[in-house]
Each structure stands twice: as C-alpha cells, then as structure tokens.
Amino acid sequence: MRALGRRVAAAALTAAALVGALGAAPTAQAAARTFIRDAEIEHTLRLMSGPVFEAAGLAPDSVRLFILLDPALNAFVAGGRTMVLNTGLLERLDQAETVIGVIAHETGHITGGHLARREMAVNSLTGPAMLATVLAGAAAVAAGSPQAGAALALGSQSAIQRSLLAYSRAEEAAADQAAVTYMSRAEIDPTGMLDILRTFKGQEVFQSRRLDPYALSHPLSSERISLLENRIASSAAVGAPLDPQIAYWHGRMRAKLEGFTQRPERVLARLDLAADPESELNLYRRAVALHRMADAQGALGAIDRLLKIRPDDPYYWELRGQVLFESARPAEAVTAYRRAVALAPDEPLIAGYLGRALLAGGQPGQEAEALEILKRAARDDPGEAGILRDLAQAYARAGDDANAALYTAQRLALGGETAEAARMARRAMDLLPRGSPGWLRAEDIATLADTPAR
C-alpha cells in the first residue's frame, strides 16, 4: 500500500516502512492521517461496491473510494462522491454483506444530498489543500478523466474533518432506507446492516471518548433500528446467497490487512494454533507476517505455495516482487513484477512498482524502459506520490532536469512541503519552455505554495 502524499511502503502497507516514513512508530493519530494505496484492496472494494452504486443509479467510476489507515471502525463521505473507509472497519467486519451495508448506507447519504447541504467552506482552503485542488484539475486534464485527480483533491485533512459533522437522525434513517433499496436491487442480503447498528447500540452507555467514530458521526436511535428492521423484513433479498467471488475477495482483504497491521509475532502465533494453517488465506497471513519479520525465504516459500494454488494471480506475484525488492534483490523483483503487470495491465500501482524495480536494477536499457512505464503509470494514477517520486528520478537519470524538477515539485506539494515545492517548481519554470503545459503547472504550484494561509 502507499500513502496519499507520502509513500508508506514499496508495494504494501508494511509497518516498518511506515515507521521510516513518519520517523516514529505509527500512533493512532499518525495512522488516522495516512491514506493508503493498495491495488488488491482497491480491486476488492470496487467489486463489493459496484453493484450498490449501479443500483443507486451511480456510475461506479464516479464514486471515489479512499482507504484511511486507522484502526477505528469508521466510514464517511467527504464532499461530492467521495467515500472514505477506515482499515479498522474493513478488518473488523467479518461478513462481506456488513461492509457492503456500510457502503450502501454511505451511498444513501450521497444520493440524498446530505453532505451537500452542509457548509464545506471550500473558499477557505489554502496551502496544501488548494495545491491539491489545482493539481487534481491538471491531472484530470492530463489523463482525460474528471476523476483522475481525485487522490490529490482529497489531500486536505482539514477539509475531511469539516465533513465529519454528525448527520441528523432523519438523514440517518433516510440513508438506511436507501441502503436497503440499493442492496435489494443488487440482490444482496441487507440483514448485515442490523449487525453493525446493534453493535453501536450497545455503545450508548459509553462515554464519547470510548465510542467508535462511526457511532458519533452517525447517531443512533431505537426508532431508527426499528424502521430498519421493518424495511429489511420486507426485502426480497433477505437470505439471498452472496456472490462467492465477493466473499472470497473480502476474506483476502481481511487476511492482508491483518498481516500488515497486526504484530507479526501475534499473527504467526495464531496461525500455529489454527485448524487449517495451510489454507490459502492463512498462507497469505503467514507470508506477510514472515516478510515483516525479515524472513524473506520463509515469506517466499509461503508465496510460492500460494502461487501453486493460483498461478495467474497478479496480486500474489506483486507480493513476491515486494518481498524480493525489499530484500535487496531488485533483478528478481523485476521478473515477479513483470508477471504481475502482464496479468493486471490496468493496475498503474503495480506498473509503478515495476518501474521502481527497473530503476534499482541498474541493468543496461532498463532505465529507459522504467521511464516509459512510470510515465504511463503517472498518467493513469496522477495522485500517487510514490510514482511521482520514481518518475522524477527516472527523468533525472535521463538528463531531463526540467521534468525531474516538475514532478518533484508536484510530489512535494502533495505532501504539504510547500516551501520546497515552490523552490522546485521555480526551477522547473527556469528549464521548461515558457507557456508550455509543464511550465504552467509549475507556475500553479509555485504561486499557490507561496500563498500565505488565512
């Protein structure tokens, strides 16, 4: 996984890399400010949310899903069609239908226009937030898609926090009813929605500081639960079997998150007591835990057993590439990443990892190949800071100092390093043809980075 604005790990959310990025152990506060990127988990969320969005009359690509590295059970919408899901929610909810129920409920807030009625104070955004907005627009133009710069536009934590105003009980009830409608249309059993509400209902005796954030921002009431029970009882989708593919990928997502976010010693101890330690998902947990403990050979052995089960799985090949790369074996990592890219050609994050491994390999001709791969990855995913960093490095090695400075400025702007972003942007302006698209983007970065916060 990668962080929006700073890279959390080479190919996944390794805790060791998180410590390196932040300079300290990941406290709850630090984690709450980190968005992560992971091709496999994003694939899983698209699979789970797509039927709901379509049932709600929304094009799946029009709703932007982001993953917040935070152990708290929470989800929220933040401006327009942007939905944020905490890793704690994705990991703790053990039934796919319950996660889908949360997504459906948040979709109800989107279609109901609830967030649009709240003052977002967009005009007050300055500094990194305004930079993110401008860069998002530039990225959308470059990629030919209005959604292409979504990751950049979500860069302001203050904007997100302003979105976390508690909904009214009427809005909550309306979102519940809409969620049941959407899940019923998608032929997904909505009963799981009740499970999470009953969990929160039991928290009403707690002090506010002990409540899950979702319970605070989504107020409960007995009437709301009663209305939901009645609505679900009349749904034709009650008892409908879940698509086995959704259940499978949900299980994999939880296994990956557990492996990367929990203490590896604890993960391995549980696996030693498991009834089926060689099951696919337990092998996945083991591979990740062993990798985090710097046991590369053990991790690779577990991954090889996974690849015997699913030889054409791009995400297992991606994990193999990560283990090899982070074990200082870039040439072998290139082979694994090439296979992953061949199996998932539309995953720019994986392509970015291949580009990085090629840069590190130092083989003749690989740097030119890395530059082309990273240019395409940045075009398809312009908000990924890790890709921008590697692309700047590839340009620098090719002797293109102008574009190296431009993409460095863009990466620094995403991370909120405004002074350095402005300095690199001005350097890019000195080297690029005046009035060219790159020069104009650099000018935007320099101007906005120099704008004092109000």
C-alpha positions in Angstrom: 0.0 0.0 0.0 1.0 3.6 -0.5 0.1 6.8 1.3 -1.5 9.7 -0.5 1.1 12.4 -0.1 3.8 10.1 1.1 4.7 6.5 0.3 4.0 4.1 3.2 5.7 1.1 1.6 7.2 -0.2 -1.6 4.2 -2.3 -2.5 2.0 -2.7 0.6 1.4 -1.2 4.0 4.4 -2.6 5.7 4.7 -1.3 9.2 8.4 -1.0 9.0 8.2 1.3 6.0 5.5 3.3 7.8 7.9 3.9 10.7 10.6 5.0 8.2 8.2 7.5 6.5 6.9 9.0 9.7 10.1 8.8 11.8 8.3 7.1 14.7 6.1 4.2 15.5 2.6 4.7 13.9 0.4 6.1 16.7 -3.3 6.1 16.2 -3.1 9.8 15.5 -0.5 9.4 12.8 -2.3 6.5 11.2 -5.5 8.5 11.1 -3.8 11.0 8.9 -2.5 8.5 6.4 -4.3 7.4 3.2 -3.0 4.1 1.8 -3.0 2.7 -1.7 -3.1 -1.0 -2.5 -4.1 -2.4 -5.9 -5.6 -5.6 -4.5 -7.7 -3.9 -1.8 -8.9 -1.3 -4.2 -9.9 -4.1 -6.6 -11.8 -5.8 -3.8 -13.7 -2.6 -2.9 -14.6 -2.0 -6.5 -16.0 -5.5 -6.7 -18.0 -5.0 -3.5 -19.3 -1.5 -4.2 -20.0 -1.7 -7.9 -23.4 -3.4 -7.6 -24.6 -1.0 -5.0 -23.5 2.1 -6.9 -25.2 0.8 -10.1 -28.4 0.0 -8.1 -28.3 3.6 -6.8 -28.0 4.9 -10.4 -24.4 6.0 -10.0 -21.6 5.1 -12.4 -19.1 3.1 -10.3 -16.2 5.1 -11.6 -17.9 8.4 -10.4 -17.6 7.5 -6.8 -14.1 7.8 -5.4 -13.1 5.3 -2.7 -10.3 6.0 -0.3 -8.7 3.9 2.4 -7.7 5.5 5.7 -5.1 3.8 7.8 -6.9 4.0 11.1 -7.9 1.1 13.5 -11.1 2.8 14.5 -14.4 1.5 13.0 -15.5 4.3 10.8 -16.6 5.3 7.3 -17.8 8.7 5.9 -18.4 10.7 2.8 -16.4 13.8 2.2 -17.5 16.2 -0.5 -19.4 15.1 -3.6 -19.0 11.5 -4.4 -16.0 10.7 -2.2 -16.2 7.8 0.3 -13.6 7.0 2.9 -13.3 3.7 4.6 -11.1 3.0 7.6 -8.8 0.0 7.6 -10.3 -0.8 11.1 -13.8 -1.2 9.5 -12.5 -3.3 6.7 -10.6 -5.6 9.0 -13.1 -5.9 11.9 -16.3 -6.6 9.9 -16.0 -10.3 9.2 -19.0 -10.5 6.8 -18.8 -9.0 3.4 -22.5 -8.2 3.5 -21.9 -5.9 6.5 -19.2 -4.0 4.7 -21.5 -3.7 1.7 -24.2 -2.4 4.0 -21.9 0.4 5.3 -21.1 1.3 1.7 -24.8 1.2 0.8 -25.6 3.4 3.7 -22.9 6.0 2.8 -24.2 5.8 -0.8 -27.6 6.8 0.7 -26.0 9.9 2.1 -24.5 10.7 -1.3 -27.7 10.2 -3.3 -29.7 12.0 -0.6 -27.5 15.1 -0.9 -27.0 15.2 2.8 -23.4 16.3 2.7 -24.2 18.9 0.0 -26.4 20.7 2.5 -23.5 21.3 4.9 -21.2 24.2 4.6 -17.8 22.8 3.3 -16.0 26.2 3.5 -14.2 25.4 0.2 -13.2 29.0 -0.2 -11.1 28.8 3.0 -8.8 26.1 1.6 -5.2 27.3 1.3 -1.8 25.9 1.2 -1.6 22.1 0.5 -5.4 21.9 0.1 -5.5 24.5 -2.6 -2.4 23.0 -4.3 -4.2 19.6 -4.2 -7.3 21.1 -5.9 -5.3 22.7 -8.7 -3.1 19.6 -9.2 -6.2 17.5 -9.3 -7.5 19.6 -12.2 -4.3 19.4 -14.0 -4.2 15.7 -13.5 -7.7 15.3 -14.8 -6.8 17.2 -18.0 -3.7 15.1 -18.5 -5.5 11.8 -18.0 -8.6 12.8 -19.9 -10.8 11.9 -17.0 -12.6 14.2 -14.4 -11.9 11.6 -11.8 -8.2 11.2 -12.5 -7.0 13.7 -9.9 -9.3 12.6 -7.1 -6.5 11.5 -4.8 -4.9 14.9 -5.0 -8.2 16.7 -4.3 -8.6 14.8 -1.1 -5.2 15.8 0.2 -6.5 18.3 2.9 -7.2 16.7 6.3 -8.9 19.9 7.4 -11.4 19.6 4.5 -12.1 16.0 5.6 -12.6 17.0 9.2 -15.1 19.6 8.3 -17.1 16.9 6.6 -17.3 14.9 9.8 -20.3 16.7 11.2 -22.9 14.4 12.7 -25.8 13.6 10.5 -29.3 14.2 11.8 -31.4 11.1 12.8 -33.7 11.9 9.9 -30.8 11.7 7.5 -29.6 8.5 9.1 -33.0 6.9 8.7 -33.3 8.0 5.1 -29.8 6.6 4.3 -30.8 3.3 5.9 -33.9 3.1 3.8 -32.0 3.9 0.7 -29.3 1.4 1.5 -31.9 -1.4 1.8 -33.3 -0.4 -1.5 -29.9 -0.5 -3.2 -28.9 -3.8 -1.7 -32.2 -5.4 -2.6 -31.9 -4.2 -6.2 -28.4 -5.7 -6.2 -29.8 -8.9 -4.8 -27.5 -8.7 -1.7 -29.0 -9.6 1.7 -29.3 -6.4 3.7 -29.5 -8.1 7.1 -25.9 -7.4 7.9 -26.8 -3.7 8.3 -28.5 -4.6 11.5 -25.5 -6.3 12.9 -23.3 -3.1 12.9 -26.1 -0.9 14.2 -26.7 -3.3 17.1 -23.0 -3.2 17.8 -23.2 0.6 18.1 -26.4 0.5 20.0 -24.5 -1.3 22.8 -22.1 1.6 23.0 -24.6 4.1 24.1 -23.6 3.6 27.7 -20.0 4.5 26.9 -18.5 8.0 27.3 -18.0 9.7 24.0 -14.2 9.2 24.0 -14.8 5.4 24.0 -17.3 5.4 21.2 -16.4 4.2 17.7 -16.2 7.3 15.5 -18.9 5.9 13.2 -21.4 5.9 16.2 -20.6 9.6 16.9 -21.0 10.8 13.3 -24.0 8.6 12.6 -26.3 9.0 15.6 -28.5 6.0 16.6 -31.9 5.7 17.9 -34.3 2.8 18.8 -36.7 4.2 16.3 -34.1 4.1 13.5 -33.3 0.4 14.2 -37.0 -0.5 14.4 -37.6 1.2 11.0 -34.6 -0.6 9.5 -35.8 -4.0 10.9 -39.2 -3.4 9.3 -37.8 -2.4 6.0 -35.4 -5.3 5.9 -38.2 -7.8 6.8 -40.0 -6.8 3.5 -36.9 -7.1 1.3 -37.0 -9.8 -1.3 -33.2 -10.1 -0.9 -33.2 -11.5 2.6 -31.5 -14.8 2.5 -30.0 -14.2 -0.9 -26.7 -16.0 -1.3 -23.6 -13.8 -1.7 -21.6 -13.9 -4.9 -18.8 -16.3 -4.0 -16.2 -14.1 -5.6 -17.2 -11.2 -3.4 -16.9 -13.4 -0.3 -13.5 -14.7 -1.4 -12.0 -11.3 -2.1 -13.4 -9.9 1.2 -11.7 -12.7 3.0 -8.4 -12.0 1.2 -8.7 -8.3 2.0 -9.1 -9.1 5.7 -6.2 -11.5 5.7 -3.9 -9.0 4.0 -4.9 -6.2 6.4 -4.4 -8.5 9.4 -1.0 -9.5 8.2 0.2 -5.9 7.6 -1.4 -4.1 10.5 -1.2 -6.6 13.4 2.0 -7.6 15.2 3.6 -10.3 13.1 4.5 -12.4 16.1 0.9 -12.4 17.1 -0.3 -13.4 13.6 2.1 -16.3 13.5 1.2 -17.5 17.0 -2.5 -17.6 16.0 -1.6 -19.5 12.8 0.3 -22.1 14.7 -2.9 -22.9 16.6 -5.2 -22.7 13.6 -7.0 -25.8 12.4 -6.1 -25.2 8.8 -2.7 -23.3 8.8 -2.1 -24.2 5.2 -5.3 -22.7 3.9 -4.9 -20.1 1.2 -5.8 -17.2 3.5 -3.7 -18.4 6.3 -0.8 -18.8 3.9 -1.3 -15.2 2.9 -1.2 -14.1 6.5 1.9 -16.1 7.1 3.7 -14.7 4.0 3.1 -11.2 5.1 4.0 -11.7 8.7 7.2 -13.5 7.8 8.1 -10.7 5.4 7.6 -8.1 8.1 9.9 -10.2 10.4 12.6 -10.0 7.6 12.3 -13.8 6.9 12.4 -13.4 3.2 12.9 -17.1 2.5 10.1 -18.1 4.7 7.8 -15.5 3.1 8.8 -16.5 -0.4 8.1 -20.2 0.4 4.6 -19.3 1.6 4.0 -17.1 -1.6 5.2 -20.0 -3.8 2.6 -22.2 -2.2 0.0 -19.5 -2.9 1.1 -19.4 -6.5 0.7 -23.1 -6.8 -3.0 -22.5 -5.8 -3.4 -19.5 -8.1 -0.6 -19.3 -10.6 -2.1 -16.5 -12.5 -3.0 -14.2 -9.6 -1.4 -10.8 -10.2 -1.5 -9.7 -6.6 0.4 -12.8 -5.3 3.1 -12.0 -8.0 3.0 -8.4 -6.8 3.7 -9.6 -3.2 6.5 -11.8 -4.4 8.0 -8.7 -6.1 7.7 -6.7 -3.0 9.4 -9.3 -0.8 12.3 -9.6 -3.3 12.7 -5.9 -3.8 12.7 -5.1 -0.1 15.2 -7.9 0.4 17.6 -6.1 -1.9 17.0 -8.4 -4.9 15.7 -6.0 -7.5 16.6 -8.1 -10.5 14.5 -11.0 -9.3 11.8 -8.5 -8.2 11.6 -7.2 -11.8 10.7 -10.7 -13.0 7.9 -11.0 -10.5 6.5 -7.5 -11.2 6.6 -8.2 -15.0 4.4 -11.2 -14.4 2.1 -9.2 -12.2 1.8 -6.4 -14.8 1.1 -8.9 -17.6 -1.7 -10.4 -15.5 -3.1 -7.0 -14.5 -2.2 -4.5 -17.2 -4.7 -1.9 -16.0 -3.2 -1.6 -12.5 -1.0 1.5 -12.6 0.2 1.0 -9.0 1.7 -2.4 -9.9 3.3 -0.9 -13.1 4.8 1.8 -10.8 6.4 -0.9 -8.7 7.9 -2.5 -11.8 9.3 0.9 -12.8 10.9 1.3 -9.4 12.4 -2.1 -9.5 13.8 -1.5 -13.0 15.4 1.8 -11.8 17.0 -0.1 -8.9 18.3 -2.9 -11.0 20.9 -0.9 -12.8 20.8 -3.0 -15.9 21.6 -1.5 -19.4 18.5 -0.3 -21.1 16.3 -0.7 -18.0 16.3 3.0 -17.1 14.8 4.0 -20.4 12.1 1.3 -20.0 11.4 2.4 -16.4 10.9 6.0 -17.6 8.2 4.9 -20.2 6.5 2.6 -17.7 6.4 5.3 -15.0 5.1 8.0 -17.4 2.2 5.7 -18.2 1.6 4.9 -14.5 1.6 8.6 -13.6 -0.8 9.4 -16.4 -3.2 6.7 -15.2 -2.8 7.4 -11.5 -1.5 11.0 -11.2 -2.2 11.3 -7.4 0.3 8.6 -6.3 3.3 10.3 -4.7 5.5 7.2 -4.9 5.1 7.1 -8.7 5.8 10.8 -9.0 9.0 10.4 -6.9 10.2 7.5 -9.1 9.3 9.3 -12.3 11.3 12.3 -11.2 14.2 10.0 -10.6 13.9 8.4 -14.0 13.8 11.8 -15.7 16.9 12.9 -13.7 18.8 9.8 -14.9 17.7 10.5 -18.5 19.2 14.0 -18.1 15.8 15.7 -18.2 16.3 18.0 -15.3 13.2 20.1 -16.1 10.7 17.3 -15.8 12.6 15.9 -12.8 12.1 19.2 -11.1 8.4 19.4 -12.1 7.4 16.0 -10.8 9.4 16.5 -7.7 7.5 19.8 -7.1 4.2 18.0 -7.6 5.1 15.3 -5.2 6.3 17.8 -2.5 3.1 19.8 -3.0 1.0 16.7 -2.3 2.9 16.1 0.9 2.3 19.6 2.1 6.0 20.6 1.8 5.1 23.9 0.2 8.4 25.8 0.5 10.3 23.0 -1.2 7.5 22.5 -3.7 7.7 26.2 -4.7 11.5 26.0 -5.0 11.4 23.0 -7.3 8.5 24.5 -9.3 10.5 27.7 -9.9 13.5 25.5 -11.0 11.2 23.7 -13.4 9.9 27.0 -14.8 13.5 28.1 -15.5 14.1 25.0 -17.5 10.8 24.4 -19.3 9.6 26.3 -22.4 7.6 29.3 -21.2 3.9 28.8 -21.6 4.2 25.0 -22.1 1.8 22.7 -20.2 4.5 21.7 -17.8 5.6 25.3 -17.3 2.0 26.4 -16.5 1.6 23.5 -14.0 4.9 24.5 -12.3 3.7 28.1 -12.2 0.5 27.0 -10.4 2.5 25.1 -7.8 4.9 27.9 -7.2 2.1 30.5 -6.9 -0.1 28.6 -4.6 2.8 27.3 -2.5 3.7 31.0 -1.9 0.2 31.9 -0.9 0.0 32.5 2.9 -2.6 30.6 4.8 -5.5 32.6 6.0 
